[in-house]
Amino acid sequence: MRLDKFLADMGKGSRSQVKEAGKKGRIYVNGQVEKILKRKIDPNIDQVTLDGEPVQYRKWEYFLLNKPKGVVSATEDKRYKTVVDLLGKDGRRDLFPVGRLDLDTEGLLLLTNDGDMAHRLLSPKKHVDKTYYARVSGRLPKDAVQIMAQGMELEDKTRVMPGRLEIAAQGQEEAEIYLTIQEGKFHQVKRMFQVLGCRVEYLKRVSFGPLALEEDLLPGQYRRLTEGEIESLRENAP
């Protein structure tokens, strides 16, 4: 792998920024200053440092992010901050979100550069559960649980797979619910409740497959997955 590509892929700046760092003698390979960034290295063997800090090579990365409102589930956007922007120094350029959450939706979002795993996790055929907490306005039908469990047709005639609805609290014109689905169609949760004559006022994803959002991981914060969690994801989408 080229040295400049390695540093850029590891989130150490753009190609031009890495090139400038090389010119200034800030990059070392195996203890020797290196200004020729086109040179090839073996990231598993060669020791690279930038400004005296070792640059560790990770082929695959997996992050669990608590996405806040107002941040877009994309790798780049001219109008809004992206979920990759929230990773700061860990935001290497080959990362992307697995699926998407709406701009005003909060909660668990997986970011990785493992395209094969992402594809399998998002496939409805793999039946990977995604659970959402929501506050909805309007009166839920008495048979709302059964309607969701049977699968339903959205207002634009789109068919969606069965969902598992749990009603945590219910008043005359509002309710708190948990909904588990295995798809991720555009605005799907909001559109499912529209069919029931309700409106989603607040939406947060609380789990994705074996991953659950911890209460102490605040909106905008993230962490790397553990090896055990990565293995559990593989088992959920073989």
Disulfide bonds with the S-S distance in Angstrom:
none
